[in-house]
Amino acid sequence: MDQYRFGYHADLLAQFPTIVAGAAFALGIDNQSNERAAEDLLKAQVETVKAQFASEPLSSHPHISSWRSAFSSFGVKPTQYRCAVEAMLRHVLKKGSVPHINKLVDICNYVSMKHVLPVAAYDLSHVSGPIEVRFAEGNEPFLPLYGKEVEYPKPGEVIYTDDEGALSRRWTWRQSDRAKSTPQTRNALLTAEGVNDIEGAAVEAAMQELVSLVKEHCGREVSSSILDRDHPWAVKE
């Protein structure tokens, strides 16, 4: 079996020493069968979000403010480029729904909204070499999700990257089209991330639920790790 690796560059950890992340390798999963349970979970969570934030601004949630602060610290205006979970919650409050994509994405979106943390899935069959979260040099090609034209991050921007280029831009802002989850996805990296004042226990709780749901609905064992400054890499042999 190929070796899969995910982790954080030392320079990034020096600037963000309180990073806590969950990383899971879900191998041999079924993301294709017609099963509505994950979609039903997502729809129910949408209604919970509407009630939760009916009288509470998103910006007051400590997880949102922590990610906004992180974006600002590497030169990104957080009200122009919002972290993925804030963007999704705002979409729910404005449009009233989150579109069904596939089982894995539905599960990730459900856990993300419930725990107010960015949660993502990357199709490992379209990844080359280890995935590292680091500051961009500015020459990493990036094709936005469902985009047509390749773009490049700004130097110093936080990105996910592999041997071929960027897999996400502005940290948790937007994923690449290259490694998106599809019904054909069989092997995936799953991540949940916290930064600044987000407690490790919150990330661990999100990761435990994410792993449990993927096991239940996608039919395979999933190995997971909790990463921090002292344990910056997850490896699956």
Backbone as CSV, one residue per row, in Angstrom:
resi,resn,N_x,N_y,N_z,CA_x,CA_y,CA_z,C_x,C_y,C_z
1,MET,0.848,-1.199,0.000,0.000,0.000,0.000,0.882,1.248,0.000
2,ASP,0.464,2.233,-0.780,1.214,3.481,-0.821,1.214,4.143,0.550
3,GLN,2.210,4.950,0.760,2.300,5.694,2.014,1.639,7.056,1.842
4,TYR,0.735,7.402,2.731,0.075,8.704,2.697,0.581,9.532,3.878
5,ARG,0.813,10.824,3.607,1.328,11.710,4.643,0.608,13.057,4.589
6,PHE,0.291,13.584,5.769,-0.308,14.916,5.884,0.286,15.605,7.097
7,GLY,0.664,16.891,6.939,1.214,17.590,8.092,1.445,19.067,7.856
8,TYR,2.092,19.676,8.841,2.288,21.122,8.893,3.773,21.476,8.854
9,HIS,4.103,22.475,8.046,5.480,22.947,7.939,5.882,23.654,9.236
10,ALA,7.154,23.535,9.583,7.654,24.116,10.834,7.462,25.628,10.877
11,ASP,7.615,26.314,9.745,7.444,27.767,9.724,6.008,28.161,10.062
12,LEU,5.056,27.368,9.587,3.655,27.654,9.890,3.379,27.430,11.369
13,LEU,3.915,26.365,11.925,3.709,26.068,13.340,4.369,27.118,14.227
14,ALA,5.450,27.722,13.753,6.098,28.776,14.532,5.200,30.001,14.644
15,GLN,4.450,30.303,13.595,3.549,31.455,13.630,2.213,31.114,14.284
16,PHE,1.796,29.853,14.153,0.518,29.421,14.728,0.768,28.220,15.647
17,PRO,1.368,28.441,16.808,1.793,27.322,17.663,0.642,26.560,18.314
18,THR,-0.565,27.110,18.274,-1.687,26.425,18.926,-2.540,25.631,17.947
19,ILE,-2.062,25.427,16.725,-2.811,24.594,15.779,-3.121,23.228,16.397
20,VAL,-4.372,22.811,16.273,-4.772,21.441,16.573,-5.610,20.969,15.397
21,ALA,-5.249,19.817,14.853,-5.961,19.319,13.678,-6.224,17.837,13.818
22,GLY,-7.324,17.409,13.249,-7.594,15.995,13.093,-7.322,15.605,11.655
23,ALA,-6.681,14.474,11.461,-6.413,13.960,10.115,-6.774,12.486,10.079
24,ALA,-7.529,12.087,9.071,-7.940,10.689,8.953,-7.741,10.220,7.525
25,PHE,-7.284,8.990,7.380,-7.158,8.355,6.083,-8.281,7.321,5.954
26,ALA,-9.199,7.587,5.038,-10.325,6.682,4.797,-10.068,5.970,3.481
27,LEU,-9.711,4.693,3.550,-9.262,3.953,2.380,-10.256,2.863,1.998
28,GLY,-10.526,2.739,0.711,-11.449,1.722,0.220,-12.900,2.001,0.527
29,ILE,-13.261,3.277,0.631,-14.627,3.629,1.026,-15.601,3.493,-0.147
30,ASP,-16.873,3.418,0.191,-17.964,3.456,-0.789,-18.608,4.831,-0.695
31,ASN,-18.387,5.650,-1.722,-18.989,6.982,-1.753,-20.039,7.077,-2.847
32,GLN,-20.455,5.942,-3.362,-21.286,5.934,-4.560,-22.689,5.395,-4.330
33,SER,-22.878,4.517,-3.371,-24.188,3.894,-3.206,-25.240,4.932,-2.854
34,ASN,-26.464,4.659,-3.263,-27.570,5.604,-3.074,-28.142,5.445,-1.676
35,GLU,-27.642,6.250,-0.769,-28.046,6.159,0.639,-28.312,7.565,1.155
36,ARG,-29.510,7.793,1.699,-29.956,9.145,2.025,-29.646,9.572,3.449
37,ALA,-29.119,8.691,4.272,-28.956,9.018,5.689,-28.038,10.216,5.899
38,ALA,-26.923,10.281,5.162,-26.001,11.402,5.331,-26.646,12.706,4.876
39,GLU,-27.384,12.653,3.785,-28.091,13.842,3.306,-29.145,14.295,4.315
40,ASP,-29.822,13.342,4.949,-30.828,13.692,5.956,-30.173,14.362,7.174
41,LEU,-29.001,13.868,7.579,-28.266,14.520,8.668,-27.952,15.966,8.317
42,LEU,-27.503,16.165,7.093,-27.150,17.514,6.642,-28.363,18.436,6.678
43,LYS,-29.478,17.964,6.182,-30.691,18.789,6.164,-31.139,19.148,7.580
44,ALA,-31.053,18.196,8.501,-31.441,18.474,9.887,-30.521,19.508,10.511
45,GLN,-29.218,19.424,10.208,-28.279,20.378,10.778,-28.504,21.783,10.229
46,VAL,-28.945,21.877,8.996,-29.288,23.182,8.430,-30.355,23.872,9.285
47,GLU,-31.356,23.118,9.698,-32.417,23.699,10.535,-31.878,24.097,11.903
48,THR,-30.967,23.307,12.443,-30.341,23.662,13.721,-29.555,24.952,13.605
49,VAL,-28.823,25.105,12.515,-28.040,26.327,12.290,-28.948,27.545,12.231
50,LYS,-30.048,27.434,11.533,-30.981,28.562,11.433,-31.460,29.002,12.808
51,ALA,-31.771,28.033,13.657,-32.233,28.364,15.006,-31.096,28.910,15.861
52,GLN,-29.913,28.299,15.747,-28.777,28.690,16.580,-28.357,30.127,16.338
53,PHE,-28.350,30.525,15.076,-27.842,31.858,14.741,-28.944,32.846,14.384
54,ALA,-30.166,32.543,14.813,-31.281,33.455,14.538,-31.072,34.812,15.207
55,SER,-30.483,34.802,16.403,-30.287,36.061,17.126,-28.833,36.289,17.525
56,GLU,-27.935,35.426,17.043,-26.519,35.516,17.396,-25.698,35.688,16.123
57,PRO,-24.960,36.783,15.984,-24.161,36.957,14.770,-23.055,35.917,14.682
58,LEU,-22.778,35.463,13.464,-21.719,34.466,13.270,-20.380,34.961,13.803
59,SER,-20.128,36.242,13.633,-18.830,36.800,14.024,-18.564,36.692,15.520
60,SER,-19.614,36.473,16.311,-19.434,36.368,17.758,-19.035,34.963,18.204
61,HIS,-19.134,33.990,17.311,-18.759,32.633,17.691,-17.242,32.556,17.812
62,PRO,-16.709,31.983,18.893,-15.255,31.999,19.098,-14.469,31.279,18.019
63,HIS,-15.026,30.250,17.408,-14.312,29.565,16.333,-14.195,30.446,15.095
64,ILE,-15.257,31.178,14.790,-15.225,32.079,13.639,-14.232,33.204,13.874
65,SER,-14.256,33.780,15.063,-13.333,34.881,15.344,-11.885,34.399,15.334
66,SER,-11.635,33.167,15.763,-10.275,32.629,15.744,-9.769,32.471,14.315
67,TRP,-10.622,31.966,13.427,-10.203,31.814,12.041,-10.065,33.164,11.349
68,ARG,-10.923,34.102,11.687,-10.769,35.450,11.114,-9.422,36.046,11.511
69,SER,-9.058,35.879,12.764,-7.775,36.388,13.242,-6.611,35.731,12.512
70,ALA,-6.716,34.415,12.273,-5.652,33.702,11.553,-5.516,34.224,10.125
71,PHE,-6.632,34.424,9.451,-6.584,34.944,8.084,-5.917,36.324,8.061
72,SER,-6.301,37.167,8.995,-5.723,38.514,9.034,-4.216,38.472,9.227
73,SER,-3.738,37.509,10.005,-2.322,37.464,10.348,-1.434,37.087,9.166
74,PHE,-1.986,36.444,8.126,-1.162,36.215,6.941,-1.639,37.045,5.748
75,GLY,-2.266,38.181,6.052,-2.523,39.200,5.049,-3.783,39.040,4.238
76,VAL,-4.743,38.267,4.713,-5.997,38.057,4.002,-7.121,38.753,4.763
77,LYS,-7.914,39.534,4.059,-9.041,40.208,4.692,-10.148,39.183,4.951
78,PRO,-10.446,38.891,6.223,-11.344,37.760,6.516,-12.802,38.007,6.175
79,THR,-13.206,39.256,5.963,-14.577,39.506,5.535,-14.710,39.488,4.021
80,GLN,-13.583,39.406,3.324,-13.597,39.249,1.869,-13.410,37.782,1.483
81,TYR,-12.490,37.106,2.171,-12.242,35.690,1.957,-12.519,34.971,3.270
82,ARG,-13.668,34.338,3.357,-14.088,33.734,4.619,-13.658,32.270,4.674
83,CYS,-13.308,31.799,5.872,-12.974,30.384,6.010,-14.206,29.559,5.631
84,ALA,-13.959,28.318,5.238,-15.006,27.501,4.628,-16.243,27.360,5.504
85,VAL,-16.052,27.173,6.811,-17.227,26.962,7.654,-18.044,28.241,7.785
86,GLU,-17.387,29.397,7.886,-18.149,30.647,7.951,-18.912,30.875,6.653
87,ALA,-18.266,30.616,5.520,-18.939,30.789,4.236,-20.163,29.884,4.123
88,MET,-20.036,28.639,4.575,-21.161,27.708,4.498,-22.297,28.135,5.426
89,LEU,-21.963,28.532,6.644,-23.003,28.973,7.575,-23.722,30.209,7.048
90,ARG,-22.985,31.132,6.468,-23.606,32.325,5.892,-24.526,31.954,4.729
91,HIS,-24.106,30.977,3.945,-24.953,30.511,2.848,-26.262,29.938,3.392
92,VAL,-26.165,29.154,4.451,-27.373,28.584,5.057,-28.310,29.683,5.533
93,LEU,-27.766,30.678,6.223,-28.607,31.739,6.784,-29.218,32.626,5.702
94,LYS,-28.543,32.697,4.556,-29.049,33.520,3.451,-29.960,32.738,2.519
95,LYS,-29.541,31.508,2.160,-30.272,30.732,1.154,-31.156,29.642,1.758
96,GLY,-30.860,29.243,3.001,-31.706,28.273,3.682,-31.383,26.825,3.439
97,SER,-30.265,26.538,2.758,-29.941,25.143,2.481,-28.467,25.002,2.138
98,VAL,-28.009,23.744,2.131,-26.692,23.386,1.624,-26.921,22.296,0.579
99,PRO,-26.356,22.426,-0.614,-26.639,21.420,-1.644,-26.046,20.067,-1.311
100,HIS,-26.775,19.018,-1.652,-26.258,17.652,-1.564,-25.222,17.460,-2.652
101,ILE,-24.040,16.927,-2.286,-22.977,16.659,-3.259,-22.764,15.157,-3.394
102,ASN,-22.271,14.531,-2.353,-22.142,13.085,-2.270,-22.032,12.740,-0.790
103,LYS,-22.024,11.463,-0.468,-22.067,11.057,0.947,-20.934,11.666,1.757
104,LEU,-19.716,11.575,1.232,-18.559,12.051,1.985,-18.628,13.550,2.217
105,VAL,-18.981,14.302,1.201,-19.098,15.759,1.349,-20.239,16.111,2.291
106,ASP,-21.366,15.402,2.180,-22.484,15.668,3.094,-22.067,15.459,4.548
107,ILE,-21.328,14.386,4.810,-20.861,14.114,6.175,-19.917,15.212,6.645
108,CYS,-18.984,15.585,5.791,-18.039,16.658,6.157,-18.771,17.960,6.440
109,ASN,-19.739,18.302,5.606,-20.477,19.553,5.809,-21.324,19.514,7.070
110,TYR,-21.911,18.362,7.342,-22.687,18.207,8.581,-21.795,18.424,9.805
111,VAL,-20.652,17.737,9.855,-19.754,17.867,11.004,-19.209,19.293,11.096
112,SER,-18.890,19.889,9.969,-18.379,21.252,9.960,-19.373,22.230,10.576
113,MET,-20.631,22.149,10.154,-21.645,23.064,10.689,-21.928,22.789,12.163
114,LYS,-21.985,21.531,12.531,-22.310,21.186,13.910,-21.246,21.682,14.879
115,HIS,-19.977,21.525,14.507,-18.878,21.870,15.401,-18.252,23.235,15.092
116,VAL,-18.755,23.891,14.056,-18.278,25.216,13.616,-16.752,25.180,13.431
117,LEU,-16.321,24.241,12.610,-14.917,24.076,12.267,-14.799,23.751,10.780
118,PRO,-13.736,24.184,10.137,-13.520,23.769,8.747,-13.186,22.282,8.675
119,VAL,-13.941,21.567,7.874,-13.758,20.122,7.686,-13.693,19.876,6.189
120,ALA,-12.744,19.059,5.738,-12.556,18.871,4.306,-12.210,17.431,3.979
121,ALA,-12.460,17.049,2.726,-12.084,15.738,2.199,-11.304,15.945,0.911
122,TYR,-10.190,15.227,0.776,-9.350,15.286,-0.417,-9.235,13.889,-1.009
123,ASP,-9.511,13.764,-2.299,-9.412,12.477,-2.980,-7.940,12.151,-3.204
124,LEU,-7.437,11.139,-2.515,-6.014,10.821,-2.553,-5.567,10.234,-3.886
125,SER,-6.499,9.774,-4.707,-6.100,9.250,-6.006,-5.649,10.355,-6.955
126,HIS,-5.941,11.606,-6.600,-5.537,12.742,-7.426,-4.490,13.602,-6.724
127,VAL,-3.850,13.034,-5.716,-2.804,13.722,-4.957,-1.469,13.056,-5.253
128,SER,-0.447,13.870,-5.386,0.893,13.359,-5.679,1.841,13.709,-4.543
129,GLY,2.290,12.683,-3.812,3.218,12.920,-2.715,2.510,13.396,-1.461
130,PRO,3.265,13.776,-0.437,2.667,14.206,0.827,1.892,15.516,0.687
131,ILE,0.890,15.677,1.521,0.136,16.931,1.593,0.659,17.720,2.785
132,GLU,1.082,18.941,2.528,1.648,19.784,3.581,0.930,21.126,3.603
133,VAL,0.643,21.612,4.805,0.089,22.947,4.988,1.270,23.881,5.273
134,ARG,1.433,24.897,4.434,2.603,25.749,4.565,2.337,27.106,3.938
135,PHE,3.296,28.009,4.092,3.218,29.299,3.423,3.574,29.129,1.948
136,ALA,2.828,29.788,1.080,3.046,29.664,-0.361,4.285,30.421,-0.804
137,GLU,4.934,29.881,-1.807,6.008,30.602,-2.475,5.446,31.497,-3.580
138,GLY,4.281,31.149,-4.080,3.619,31.943,-5.103,3.649,31.327,-6.488
139,ASN,4.320,30.187,-6.637,4.424,29.533,-7.944,3.675,28.198,-7.997
140,GLU,2.804,27.954,-7.032,2.073,26.689,-6.953,0.764,26.799,-7.764
141,PRO,0.615,26.061,-8.859,-0.620,26.153,-9.649,-1.826,25.661,-8.856
142,PHE,-2.941,26.359,-9.020,-4.171,26.041,-8.287,-5.352,26.224,-9.221
143,LEU,-6.135,25.163,-9.389,-7.383,25.243,-10.146,-8.531,25.262,-9.155
144,PRO,-9.268,26.372,-9.056,-10.347,26.457,-8.063,-11.424,25.398,-8.286
145,LEU,-12.125,25.071,-7.227,-13.202,24.091,-7.293,-14.194,24.496,-8.382
146,TYR,-14.410,23.595,-9.342,-15.288,23.807,-10.491,-14.831,24.964,-11.378
147,GLY,-13.572,25.368,-11.243,-13.049,26.464,-12.043,-12.496,25.988,-13.378
148,LYS,-12.150,26.941,-14.234,-11.638,26.646,-15.575,-10.218,27.162,-15.772
149,GLU,-9.802,28.144,-14.983,-8.504,28.766,-15.190,-7.614,28.571,-13.969
150,VAL,-6.360,28.193,-14.228,-5.382,28.017,-13.166,-4.976,29.381,-12.621
151,GLU,-4.840,29.485,-11.310,-4.358,30.699,-10.675,-3.238,30.337,-9.723
152,TYR,-2.631,31.353,-9.115,-1.485,31.130,-8.241,-1.689,31.899,-6.925
153,PRO,-1.325,31.286,-5.800,-1.455,31.995,-4.519,-0.452,33.128,-4.419
154,LYS,-0.730,34.033,-3.509,0.225,35.092,-3.224,1.310,34.547,-2.294
155,PRO,2.550,34.975,-2.462,3.601,34.531,-1.541,3.222,34.849,-0.093
156,GLY,3.407,33.875,0.779,3.065,34.056,2.188,1.665,33.640,2.552
157,GLU,0.840,33.370,1.557,-0.504,32.868,1.808,-0.412,31.419,2.299
158,VAL,-1.277,31.004,3.193,-1.265,29.618,3.665,-2.011,28.736,2.667
159,ILE,-1.370,27.633,2.281,-1.970,26.716,1.324,-1.777,25.272,1.773
160,TYR,-2.632,24.392,1.276,-2.361,22.953,1.252,-1.631,22.697,-0.059
161,THR,-0.605,21.861,-0.044,0.123,21.615,-1.275,0.606,20.167,-1.341
162,ASP,0.765,19.682,-2.587,1.424,18.405,-2.819,2.512,18.629,-3.858
163,ASP,3.013,17.567,-4.465,4.119,17.705,-5.408,3.726,18.419,-6.697
164,GLU,2.420,18.520,-6.971,1.971,19.131,-8.225,1.511,20.573,-8.072
165,GLY,1.232,21.010,-6.863,0.759,22.381,-6.697,-0.119,22.527,-5.478
166,ALA,-0.970,23.542,-5.485,-1.814,23.856,-4.338,-3.117,23.070,-4.380
167,LEU,-3.494,22.528,-3.232,-4.758,21.807,-3.076,-5.818,22.646,-2.385
168,SER,-5.398,23.744,-1.775,-6.341,24.728,-1.240,-5.638,26.063,-1.194
169,ARG,-6.422,27.134,-1.192,-5.869,28.475,-1.055,-6.430,29.127,0.205
170,ARG,-5.646,30.082,0.716,-6.035,30.835,1.918,-6.480,29.870,3.019
171,TRP,-5.654,28.833,3.191,-5.823,27.820,4.233,-7.132,27.070,4.072
172,THR,-8.189,27.563,4.709,-9.478,26.856,4.676,-10.516,27.623,3.859
173,TRP,-10.054,28.436,2.905,-11.003,29.229,2.113,-11.628,28.414,0.995
174,ARG,-10.794,27.849,0.117,-11.337,27.121,-1.021,-10.412,25.989,-1.434
175,GLN,-11.015,24.829,-1.757,-10.254,23.669,-2.213,-10.040,23.707,-3.717
176,SER,-9.108,22.878,-4.176,-8.864,22.750,-5.605,-9.884,21.810,-6.230
177,ASP,-10.038,21.946,-7.543,-10.899,21.030,-8.264,-10.241,19.662,-8.406
178,ARG,-8.918,19.656,-8.456,-8.169,18.425,-8.728,-8.452,17.326,-7.706
179,ALA,-8.526,17.660,-6.444,-8.646,16.646,-5.397,-10.010,16.628,-4.732
180,LYS,-11.027,17.150,-5.419,-12.362,17.166,-4.820,-12.925,15.754,-4.680
181,SER,-13.798,15.580,-3.692,-14.481,14.311,-3.478,-15.595,14.138,-4.498
182,THR,-15.652,12.959,-5.119,-16.702,12.615,-6.077,-17.291,11.265,-5.685
183,PRO,-18.386,10.848,-6.323,-18.913,9.507,-6.025,-17.900,8.397,-6.276
184,GLN,-16.919,8.638,-7.130,-15.915,7.625,-7.435,-14.762,7.607,-6.434
185,THR,-14.739,8.530,-5.504,-13.656,8.588,-4.518,-13.627,7.310,-3.688
186,ARG,-12.455,6.696,-3.637,-12.275,5.475,-2.845,-11.329,5.693,-1.663
187,ASN,-10.350,6.558,-1.834,-9.362,6.835,-0.791,-9.328,8.335,-0.535
188,ALA,-9.497,8.738,0.723,-9.605,10.156,1.018,-8.845,10.537,2.282
189,LEU,-8.319,11.751,2.262,-7.833,12.392,3.481,-8.941,13.281,4.008
190,LEU,-9.252,13.142,5.286,-10.252,13.972,5.954,-9.547,14.832,6.985
191,THR,-9.892,16.122,7.033,-9.263,17.023,8.008,-10.309,17.862,8.729
192,ALA,-9.997,18.179,9.971,-10.746,19.158,10.764,-9.707,19.977,11.497
193,GLU,-9.841,21.308,11.487,-8.752,22.142,11.982,-9.224,23.226,12.942
194,GLY,-8.357,23.477,13.938,-8.551,24.582,14.855,-7.271,25.382,14.976
195,VAL,-7.410,26.662,15.236,-6.246,27.549,15.312,-6.522,28.623,16.357
196,ASN,-5.464,29.257,16.814,-5.553,30.334,17.805,-6.256,29.860,19.074
197,ASP,-7.449,30.387,19.372,-8.084,30.088,20.661,-9.045,28.901,20.619
198,ILE,-9.078,28.173,19.519,-9.974,27.009,19.440,-9.369,25.863,20.245
199,GLU,-10.133,25.321,21.171,-9.623,24.286,22.060,-9.453,22.958,21.327
200,GLY,-8.407,22.250,21.699,-8.147,20.952,21.108,-9.297,19.986,21.290
201,ALA,-9.988,20.078,22.425,-11.105,19.168,22.683,-12.214,19.329,21.652
202,ALA,-12.405,20.539,21.153,-13.435,20.779,20.138,-13.065,20.090,18.833
203,VAL,-11.791,20.153,18.475,-11.332,19.495,17.256,-11.422,17.977,17.405
204,GLU,-11.032,17.459,18.560,-11.102,16.016,18.784,-12.542,15.511,18.711
205,ALA,-13.486,16.266,19.271,-14.885,15.849,19.228,-15.405,15.818,17.792
206,ALA,-15.036,16.830,17.012,-15.454,16.858,15.608,-14.865,15.687,14.845
207,MET,-13.594,15.390,15.106,-12.924,14.315,14.384,-13.520,12.953,14.751
208,GLN,-13.841,12.759,16.013,-14.438,11.496,16.435,-15.774,11.270,15.733
209,GLU,-16.575,12.315,15.642,-17.871,12.156,14.975,-17.685,11.947,13.472
210,LEU,-16.741,12.665,12.871,-16.473,12.503,11.449,-16.062,11.070,11.127
211,VAL,-15.125,10.530,11.881,-14.648,9.167,11.654,-15.782,8.166,11.852
212,SER,-16.569,8.346,12.897,-17.672,7.432,13.169,-18.681,7.421,12.028
213,LEU,-19.018,8.586,11.494,-20.006,8.663,10.421,-19.477,8.084,9.114
214,VAL,-18.212,8.304,8.830,-17.634,7.735,7.608,-17.602,6.205,7.706
215,LYS,-17.246,5.690,8.867,-17.296,4.237,9.071,-18.712,3.707,8.857
216,GLU,-19.692,4.415,9.405,-21.080,3.945,9.356,-21.653,3.997,7.939
217,HIS,-21.387,5.095,7.222,-22.074,5.317,5.949,-21.236,4.999,4.716
218,CYS,-19.930,4.916,4.891,-19.067,4.623,3.743,-18.380,3.270,3.865
219,GLY,-18.595,2.584,4.975,-18.335,1.168,5.041,-16.913,0.689,5.225
220,ARG,-16.027,1.503,5.789,-14.661,1.044,5.993,-14.106,1.557,7.312
221,GLU,-13.069,0.881,7.810,-12.345,1.389,8.953,-11.573,2.642,8.548
222,VAL,-11.448,3.544,9.472,-10.777,4.814,9.196,-9.749,5.055,10.292
223,SER,-8.505,5.306,9.912,-7.466,5.594,10.901,-7.308,7.100,11.037
224,SER,-7.232,7.586,12.272,-7.176,9.030,12.484,-6.095,9.391,13.489
225,SER,-5.658,10.652,13.429,-4.637,11.192,14.330,-5.014,12.611,14.704
226,ILE,-4.523,13.049,15.857,-4.626,14.443,16.262,-3.234,15.065,16.139
227,LEU,-3.141,16.160,15.396,-1.865,16.806,15.142,-1.777,18.126,15.899
228,ASP,-0.551,18.455,16.327,-0.281,19.743,16.952,1.190,20.069,16.735
229,ARG,1.685,21.087,17.436,3.064,21.517,17.234,4.054,20.402,17.531
230,ASP,3.755,19.571,18.510,4.675,18.491,18.876,4.473,17.228,18.047
231,HIS,3.369,17.135,17.352,3.052,15.960,16.521,2.490,16.487,15.195
232,PRO,3.383,17.008,14.322,2.924,17.744,13.155,2.527,16.903,11.939
233,TRP,2.769,15.583,11.970,2.519,14.760,10.799,1.684,13.522,11.125
234,ALA,0.786,13.191,10.185,0.055,11.924,10.221,0.506,11.095,9.031
235,VAL,0.754,9.807,9.270,1.261,8.916,8.236,0.436,7.642,8.232
236,LYS,0.024,7.239,7.042,-0.676,5.969,6.874,0.162,5.097,5.958
237,GLU,0.663,3.980,6.467,1.466,3.057,5.653,0.561,2.250,4.719
